[in-house]
Amino acid sequence: MSRQVVRSSKFRHVFGQPAKADQCYEDVRVSQTTWDSGFCAVNPKFVALICEASGGGAFLVLPLSKTGRVDKNVPMVCGHTAPVLDIAWCPHNDNVIASGSEDCTVMVWEIPDGGLVVPLREPVVTLEGHTKRVGIVAWHPTAQNVLLSAGCDNVILVWDVGTGAAVLTLGPDVHPDTIYSVDWSRDGGLICTSCRDKRVRILEPRKGTIVAEKDRPHEGTRPVHAVFVSEGKILTTGFSRMSERQVALWDTKHLEEPLSLQELDTSSGVLLPFFDPDTNIVYLCGKGDSSIRYFEITSEAPFLHYLSMFSSKESQRGMGYMPKRGLEVNKCEIARFYKLHERKCEPIAMTVPRKDAMSRMEEEMRKLQATVQELQKRLDRLEEAVQAK
């Protein structure tokens, strides 16, 4: 009777491949703001990075092909009067990007094909409605011109960008404290939020009602982030009472106990989750970490399976995640991240090796093991000869 020791998975051998030096974006002054956003947004045309700027808030937009050293006088998007905290590309138009800032406004910009040739100071529309800084912006995944923003005034606003008006307001009666994260469901029918009051809420925005709510998904006091994953589940990242970082998977219909809860390490950086619905893989990128962990979500217990970890030497200040339509699928690429260093943005491709590549790797491993064994035998014979003399 054979016993299977290792769980079978198509993604067990996913590995991260950092780009070569000439494929990175060098000499970029990444923002020093202490805010738990990715500071980076990418799509198949452009990469946008929140940068340090004097006299207001600015972010850099570069065509993907414009790699190498970035000119210090490169034109930026600089219409905000205070630091930019979050940016998001529109999923329906690769030339449109939204930004939220400490100046309490949300601005929507149109980037010309080929990138900026002069600084962009005039947005397409300015959305004013928050009374404190805006830390989260998120486009609706299926409806055009619908944008969500969340501010430190504990208010979520859903905007009609075409008219510039707020069509929905979820006020402090829903979230009594700072909102840490907001995520749309895949069809845009629900939103999932995490709040400083230690509650995760699932809301139906059309009615403005709370569909489900979980108090203290993680016992720690540090920020919790929550995202929708497949089959009516949500995934949360947070901290235990002993400040250990945790990841948990929940069934939205039964939030009493988690389907899976795993402790990772004792680092202090907040884990930002990125979910890929095509492969059911979730990637966890920690602020200040030098690694990316990835897990596979399945429909059978234990539901959340650790796959592997990509590690590098330098820590990350932020992270951007490329949509699936921007990947090189002919190279077996299933995800791509844009890792922000202190002065650099580095693309990291997540790749699944082909079967023939795996066979070659296994053959190379066998040859190396045979070489090691042969060397060990020679060493043993030399030791015996020395002792005999």
C-alpha positions in Angstrom: 0.0 0.0 0.0 1.5 3.3 -1.1 1.3 6.3 1.1 1.4 9.8 -0.3 3.7 12.0 1.7 3.7 15.2 -0.3 0.4 16.8 -1.4 0.1 16.9 -5.2 -0.2 20.4 -6.7 0.6 22.0 -10.0 2.1 25.0 -8.2 4.4 23.2 -5.7 7.4 24.3 -7.7 6.5 27.9 -8.4 9.6 30.0 -8.1 10.4 33.8 -8.2 12.9 35.2 -10.7 14.1 38.7 -10.1 14.7 40.8 -13.2 18.2 41.6 -14.3 19.7 45.0 -13.4 18.9 46.6 -16.9 15.2 45.6 -16.5 14.8 47.4 -13.2 13.8 51.1 -12.6 16.8 52.7 -10.9 17.3 55.9 -8.9 13.6 56.3 -7.8 13.0 58.2 -4.6 10.3 56.0 -3.0 8.0 57.6 -0.5 9.0 57.6 3.1 5.4 57.9 4.3 4.4 55.4 7.1 1.2 54.1 5.5 0.3 50.5 4.9 -0.3 50.6 1.2 1.7 49.1 -1.6 3.0 52.6 -2.9 3.1 51.0 -6.4 0.4 50.2 -9.1 1.0 48.5 -12.4 -0.9 47.5 -15.5 0.1 46.2 -19.0 1.2 49.7 -20.1 2.6 51.6 -17.1 4.2 51.3 -13.6 3.3 54.1 -11.1 5.3 54.7 -8.0 4.6 57.1 -5.1 7.7 59.2 -4.6 9.1 61.8 -2.3 8.2 65.3 -3.4 8.8 68.7 -2.0 5.9 71.1 -1.7 3.1 68.6 -2.1 2.3 65.1 -3.2 3.5 63.4 -6.4 3.8 60.0 -8.0 5.8 58.8 -11.0 4.3 57.1 -14.1 6.7 55.3 -16.4 6.0 53.1 -19.5 6.8 49.5 -18.6 9.5 49.5 -21.3 11.3 52.5 -19.9 13.7 50.6 -17.6 17.1 51.6 -16.4 18.1 54.8 -14.6 15.3 57.3 -14.2 16.2 60.9 -14.9 15.9 63.1 -11.8 14.0 65.7 -13.9 11.4 63.2 -15.2 7.9 64.7 -15.3 5.5 63.5 -12.5 1.9 63.6 -11.6 1.9 66.4 -9.0 -1.5 67.9 -8.5 -2.0 67.0 -4.8 -1.0 69.6 -2.1 0.0 66.9 0.4 1.7 63.4 0.2 -0.1 60.7 -1.9 -1.0 57.6 0.1 -2.5 55.2 -2.4 -2.9 54.8 -6.2 -4.9 52.4 -8.3 -5.1 51.9 -12.1 -8.6 51.6 -13.6 -9.2 48.0 -14.8 -11.3 49.2 -17.8 -8.9 51.8 -19.1 -5.1 51.4 -18.9 -4.5 55.2 -19.2 -6.6 56.2 -16.1 -5.3 56.2 -12.6 -6.8 57.3 -9.3 -4.9 58.7 -6.3 -5.8 59.4 -2.7 -3.9 61.9 -0.6 -3.4 63.6 2.8 -5.0 66.7 1.3 -8.4 64.9 1.8 -9.1 64.6 -2.0 -9.2 61.8 -4.5 -8.0 62.7 -8.0 -8.5 60.8 -11.3 -5.8 61.3 -14.0 -5.5 60.4 -17.6 -2.0 59.4 -18.7 -1.2 59.8 -22.4 0.1 56.8 -24.4 3.9 56.8 -24.2 4.0 58.4 -20.8 4.4 62.0 -19.5 6.5 64.5 -21.4 5.6 67.4 -19.0 4.4 67.4 -15.4 0.7 66.6 -15.0 -1.0 69.0 -12.7 -4.6 69.0 -13.8 -6.7 65.9 -13.0 -9.7 64.8 -15.1 -11.8 65.1 -12.0 -11.3 65.9 -8.3 -13.5 64.1 -5.8 -14.0 66.0 -2.6 -16.0 64.6 0.3 -13.6 63.4 2.9 -12.7 65.5 5.9 -9.4 63.7 6.7 -6.7 62.1 4.6 -7.7 59.5 2.1 -5.6 56.3 2.5 -7.4 53.8 0.2 -8.7 53.9 -3.4 -10.2 50.9 -5.2 -11.9 50.7 -8.6 -15.0 48.6 -9.0 -14.0 45.3 -10.8 -16.9 45.1 -13.2 -18.7 48.5 -13.5 -17.0 51.4 -15.3 -16.4 54.8 -13.7 -17.2 53.5 -10.2 -14.5 54.2 -7.6 -14.3 53.6 -3.9 -12.3 55.7 -1.4 -11.8 55.3 2.3 -10.5 58.0 4.6 -9.2 58.5 8.1 -12.6 60.2 8.8 -13.9 56.5 9.1 -16.0 57.1 5.9 -16.2 55.0 2.7 -17.5 56.9 -0.4 -18.4 55.2 -3.7 -18.1 57.7 -6.5 -19.5 58.0 -10.0 -16.4 59.4 -11.7 -18.3 60.5 -14.7 -20.3 63.0 -12.7 -17.9 63.5 -9.8 -20.6 62.8 -7.3 -20.6 60.4 -4.4 -23.4 57.9 -5.0 -23.0 56.0 -1.7 -21.7 56.9 1.8 -20.9 54.5 4.6 -20.3 56.7 7.5 -18.8 56.4 11.0 -21.9 54.5 12.2 -20.6 51.5 10.1 -16.9 52.0 10.9 -16.3 53.7 14.3 -12.5 53.8 13.9 -9.8 53.9 11.2 -10.3 51.6 8.2 -7.3 49.5 7.5 -8.3 47.7 4.3 -11.2 47.5 1.7 -11.6 44.9 -1.0 -14.3 44.4 -3.6 -15.6 40.9 -4.3 -14.9 39.6 -7.7 -18.3 40.5 -9.1 -18.4 43.8 -7.2 -21.5 42.9 -5.3 -19.9 43.0 -1.8 -17.0 44.8 -0.1 -14.9 43.4 2.8 -13.4 45.8 5.3 -11.1 45.6 8.3 -11.2 48.3 11.0 -9.2 49.5 14.0 -12.1 48.4 16.2 -10.8 44.8 15.6 -13.7 43.8 13.4 -13.9 42.5 9.8 -17.1 43.4 8.0 -18.7 42.2 4.8 -21.0 44.9 3.4 -23.6 45.0 0.6 -22.9 48.5 -0.8 -26.2 48.9 -2.7 -28.2 48.6 0.6 -25.4 49.9 2.9 -26.0 46.9 5.2 -23.6 44.6 7.0 -24.0 41.1 5.7 -21.6 39.4 8.1 -19.2 40.5 10.8 -16.3 38.9 12.7 -15.0 40.4 15.9 -11.2 39.9 16.6 -10.2 37.6 13.7 -6.7 38.0 15.2 -6.0 38.6 18.8 -3.2 41.2 18.3 -3.6 44.9 18.3 -1.7 45.5 15.0 -3.6 46.2 11.7 -5.6 43.4 10.0 -6.0 43.2 6.2 -8.8 41.2 4.6 -9.4 40.1 0.9 -12.0 38.1 -0.8 -10.8 34.7 -2.2 -12.6 31.9 -4.0 -15.9 30.2 -3.2 -17.3 32.7 -0.7 -14.3 32.8 1.5 -12.1 35.7 2.9 -8.5 35.6 3.9 -7.2 37.8 6.7 -3.6 38.7 7.8 -2.9 40.0 11.3 -1.1 39.3 14.6 -1.6 37.1 17.6 -1.6 38.2 21.2 2.1 37.4 21.3 2.7 39.6 18.2 3.3 36.7 15.9 2.1 37.2 12.3 -0.9 35.1 11.3 -2.8 34.2 8.1 -6.4 32.9 8.4 -9.1 31.6 6.0 -12.8 32.1 6.8 -16.1 31.0 5.4 -18.3 34.1 5.0 -21.4 32.1 6.0 -19.8 30.7 9.2 -17.4 33.2 10.7 -17.4 31.7 14.2 -14.2 29.7 13.7 -11.5 30.0 10.9 -11.2 27.2 8.3 -7.5 27.5 8.7 -5.2 29.6 11.0 -1.4 29.5 10.6 1.3 31.4 12.5 4.2 32.6 10.4 6.9 34.5 12.3 7.4 37.4 14.8 8.2 40.2 12.3 6.5 43.5 12.9 5.7 44.3 9.2 2.1 44.2 8.1 1.3 41.5 5.5 -0.3 42.7 2.3 -2.3 39.8 0.6 -2.6 39.5 -3.2 -5.0 36.9 -4.5 -5.0 35.3 -7.9 -8.4 33.8 -8.7 -7.2 31.8 -11.7 -4.7 29.7 -9.8 -6.2 30.1 -6.2 -2.8 31.2 -5.0 -2.5 34.0 -2.4 0.8 35.9 -2.1 1.7 37.6 1.2 4.2 40.5 1.0 5.3 42.0 4.3 6.2 45.7 4.6 9.9 45.7 5.5 10.3 42.0 4.7 12.7 40.6 2.1 10.5 37.7 1.2 7.2 36.8 -0.5 5.2 33.8 0.8 2.6 32.0 -1.2 -0.2 29.6 -0.3 -2.7 27.6 -2.3 -6.4 27.6 -1.4 -8.4 24.4 -2.0 -11.9 23.3 -1.3 -10.9 20.5 1.0 -9.4 20.5 4.5 -7.0 22.0 5.6 -8.0 24.5 2.8 -4.8 26.7 3.1 -1.6 25.0 1.9 1.9 26.6 2.2 3.7 26.3 -1.1 7.0 28.1 -0.9 8.8 31.4 -0.3 10.8 33.8 -2.5 13.6 35.5 -0.6 16.0 38.2 -1.5 18.6 40.2 0.4 17.0 43.6 0.4 13.8 44.5 2.2 10.7 45.9 0.4 9.1 49.3 1.0 6.1 48.5 -1.1 4.8 46.1 -3.8 2.8 46.3 -7.0 0.9 43.4 -8.5 0.5 43.0 -12.3 -3.0 42.0 -13.6 -3.1 38.7 -15.4 -3.4 40.2 -18.9 0.0 41.8 -18.5 2.0 38.6 -18.0 4.1 36.6 -20.4 2.2 33.4 -20.4 4.4 31.8 -23.1 7.2 31.9 -20.4 4.9 30.1 -17.9 4.6 33.3 -15.8 1.6 33.1 -13.4 2.2 36.4 -11.4 4.6 39.4 -11.4 5.4 41.7 -8.6 7.1 45.1 -8.7 9.2 45.3 -5.5 10.1 48.8 -4.2 13.5 49.2 -2.6 14.9 52.5 -1.1 15.9 53.8 -4.6 14.8 51.1 -7.0 11.8 49.2 -8.4 12.5 45.6 -9.2 10.2 43.3 -11.2 9.9 39.7 -9.8 8.3 37.0 -12.1 6.6 34.0 -10.5 7.0 31.1 -12.9 5.8 27.5 -13.0 8.5 25.3 -14.6 7.4 23.2 -17.6 7.5 19.4 -17.2 10.5 19.0 -19.4 12.3 21.7 -17.4 11.4 19.9 -14.2 12.8 16.7 -15.7 16.1 18.4 -16.6 16.3 19.9 -13.1 15.8 16.5 -11.5 18.4 14.9 -13.8 20.9 17.7 -12.9 20.1 17.0 -9.2 20.8 13.3 -9.7 24.1 14.0 -11.4 25.2 16.4 -8.6 24.3 13.8 -6.0 26.4 11.2 -7.9 29.3 13.6 -8.1 29.1 14.3 -4.4 29.0 10.6 -3.6 32.1 10.0 -5.8 34.0 12.9 -4.2 33.1 11.5 -0.7 34.5 8.1 -1.7 37.7 9.6 -2.9 38.0 11.6 0.3 37.5 8.4 2.3 40.2 6.6 0.3 42.6 9.5 0.9 42.0 9.5 4.6 42.6 5.7 4.7 45.9 6.2 2.9 47.0 8.9 5.3 46.2 6.8 8.3 48.1 3.8 6.7 51.3 5.9 6.4 
